[in-house]
Amino acid sequence: MITKRRQFLRDLSFGGSSLAMAPFLNSVRVHAAGDEAALPKRFVFVVKSSGIDKFNLVPGGLENHYLNPDDGKKLGNSARRLGPLVDAPLSDLHLPEKLTPLNSFKDRLTIIQSLSGEGFRGNHTTGFGALSCHDSENVAIAPTLDCLLGQHLSTGPYPMYGMAMNGRLLEAGWKPEDTYCYPNLSAYGAGKPVAYQGSPRKAFLELFGAAVASPEQLEKKLALNGNLMDFLTEDARRVEKQLSGDDKERFALYMDSFVSLRKIEERKAALTDSIQEHAPKLTNRFDSMAPSARIESHFEIASAALVAGLTNVITLRPDTLGVKYSELGLSNSVHSIGHLQENAASNGWTGHQARMEIEKLHLKQIASMAEKLDRVPEGNGSMLDNTLIVYMGCSGGDHHGGMADWPFVLLGGMAGKLRMGRYIEYPKYRESGHRTIANLYLSLMHAAGLEAPETFGQLDSNLKDLDLKGPLTELMP
């Protein structure tokens, strides 16, 4: 039966399908043929506000270089203690408490510590700098990693798709966003920020409208878009004749946006069968204002979008500094929790414990996404084997500053293009052997098959005596 199915998939013809269907059918054929090298690669970036706590990322069995050896207290934003590179297999170690949701994926998990991103400053966040390695908190001045990867990898309607809890990082009177917002994280280039969808329901309808619309409705929508484009094209010729210089260039960009929208709709229509098969169930949870429910909905939609082939790169912004996790018994905002340290939060936890529980909430959703992708066969493995989920902060350190030490949690496979199942801790900032987040990003580019430069983003003048070129050798196979 399996042999017959594979033969059928290999013999699929593009004759009865639109060109937009070709990438989906090609992916199906590659899976049937078992051609591992040709399988699509995918990335999910989960970018938390207020940084990720590095102190409780050290596996049991290793010395914790982020604690004072005399009294066991956290060293704060001064980065790790002096010492050599640590590169240890996770198979011999116990995962720290907050990473226990990922225990079943230990062989596909890698923890990276002590990468620096000095020079990307801002008010509680590095903004676009977190993924572009530029000093650009509020204004995009260069393309970000997720958009570069999306343009290289995605064959569906969306090169990169983003979902966020809210736009502004530090807002008063916080509430979840119910439409598009700009979290200042992703950009296709200078002055080209990416809008994220804040509403789970609207994200569902935007991505999976084909799952709830009849063929007649879809055909009518495409026909309407076609008529609109025909009208705009004819009208545009008359308008364009009256323009010159910068105005003509701006008008061309305006027209390109309409063309892009039409192409998105055409590509989604071509994926109708796949969308209807993999769309999540539309529930009342998509309208919930509770942070954990919003986060769960965003992850569910993101997982389905990857499986359906709507995009190969997704960036999620699970919270902002104004978010209050009331479902955890916390009336403190993420921002105020970051200042508590050993002081008590509203439910009696210390600030450190509250931060850990919030991160565990995110990591449970990452584990759920990994389980879903791992259930989808692809080649000789699963979708997870060709996907990398990156959990990171929008800045390094412990709430404020600390860009000398930026932790990352990687989960997935990338088809063996990255060494997984490791705990890697680089030497302290400015010490020999120290590396930066840009070197990690170059590693991801290489794994994705993207032609990467020698360096990425702005170089740190404080590290001019160190070799900052190329990927992380410890991460490459």
C-alpha positions, 0 to 999 in steps of 0.5 A, a space after each residue: 500500500 505504501 509503495 502504491 501511494 508513493 508511486 501515485 505521488 511521484 506520478 502527480 501531474 502539474 497539468 491540471 493545476 495552476 503554477 501556484 500549486 507547483 511548489 506544494 506538489 513538488 514538496 509532496 513528490 520530494 517526500 514520496 521520493 525520500 530525497 532528504 536534501 530537497 525537502 523544504 526547510 522551515 524556521 519559527 522564531 519565538 521572540 520574548 520580551 524582557 530577555 530569557 533568564 540564562 541562570 536556569 538554562 544550565 543543565 544539571 551536571 554542569 557548573 553554573 557559571 552565571 552564579 557566584 560560587 561563594 554565595 550562589 547568587 546570580 551574577 546579573 548582567 555581568 555575563 558568565 564567569 571567566 572560563 573556557 568554551 563548554 560544549 557538552 552532549 545533553 544526553 549525559 545531562 539533566 535538563 533544567 526545570 524550565 526546559 522539562 517540557 522539551 525533555 522528549 526532544 533532548 536529541 534535537 535540542 541545543 542550548 546556546 549561551 554567552 553570545 553577545 549583541 553589544 551595540 544594539 541598544 534600546 529602551 528594554 528592547 533592541 527592536 529590529 536589531 534583535 534579528 538584523 544585528 543593527 542599532 535600530 530599535 524603532 526604525 528598520 535600517 536593514 533586512 532581518 534574519 526571518 525575512 531573509 530566510 522567508 524570501 529564500 525558503 518560502 514558496 507559499 503565499 507568505 514569505 514570512 508571517 508574524 503574530 504578536 500579542 501587541 505592537 508597543 513593547 511598554 504600554 499603559 492600560 495593556 490589552 491584546 491587539 485585535 488587528 495588525 500591529 508593528 512590534 518592530 521586529 521584522 523588516 524586508 529592508 530599510 523602511 520596510 517593517 512587517 506588520 504582525 497580526 494580533 487577532 487569532 481569529 483574523 489570522 485564522 480567516 486570513 490564512 485559512 479562509 479557504 477552509 470556511 469558504 465555499 468554492 463559489 465564494 473563493 471564485 467570486 473573491 478572485 474574480 473581484 480582485 481580478 476586476 479590481 486589478 484590471 480597473 487599477 491597471 487601466 486607470 494607472 496608465 492615465 495617472 502615471 503619465 502625469 507623474 515624474 521622478 519620485 512621484 512616479 517611483 512611489 506610485 509604482 510601489 503603490 501599484 506593486 502592493 495591489 499586485 502582491 495582494 492578488 498573488 497572495 490570494 491566487 496562491 492561497 486558492 491553489 492550496 485550498 485542499 491543503 488548507 482545508 485539510 490542515 486548518 485548525 478548528 475555529 473556536 472561542 479561544 481565538 477571541 480570548 483576552 487571556 495571554 496564555 489563550 492568545 499564545 496557544 492560539 498563535 502557536 496552533 495557527 502557526 503550526 497549521 500554516 507550516 503544515 499547509 505550506 502557507 509559509 516556511 518562516 513564522 515569527 511569534 511575539 508571545 508577550 510584551 512588557 505590559 502583559 499581565 499573566 493573570 491566569 498564573 495569579 500574577 497582577 504584576 506586569 512582565 515589566 514589573 516582574 523584571 524588577 522584582 528579582 528576589 522580591 515577592 510577586 502578587 502570588 507569592 513567587 519571587 520575581 525570578 520564579 515568576 519569570 521562569 513560570 512565564 517562560 515555561 508557559 512559552 516552552 510548553 507551547 513550543 513543545 506542543 508545536 514540535 509534537 505536531 510537526 513530529 507527527 507529520 511524515 516527511 522523507 525518512 523522518 518528520 517535518 520537525 527534522 526539517 524545521 528549527 524553532 528558535 526561542 530567544 529574547 528581543 534583548 540579551 541579559 536579565 530584563 535591562 541591558 546585558 547584551 554581552 550575554 544573549 541566550 538561545 534555545 534551538 529545537 528541531 533538525 534542519 536535516 542534519 545541517 546543525 549539531 543538535 543535542 548540545 549545551 554550548 557556552 562560549 567564553 565571556 565577552 571580549 575573551 578569546 573564543 567569544 562569539 556573537 549572535 551574528 555568528 549564530 545567524 550566519 549558521 542558520 543561513 548556512 543550514 538553510 542553504 542561503 548564500 551567507 556573507 562573511 559577517 552579518 550586521 554591524 560589527 562590535 568595535 570592542 571585539 576587533 581583535 577577535 575573529 567574528 567571521 562565519 558560522 559557529 563551528 561548534 554548531 555546524 556538523 
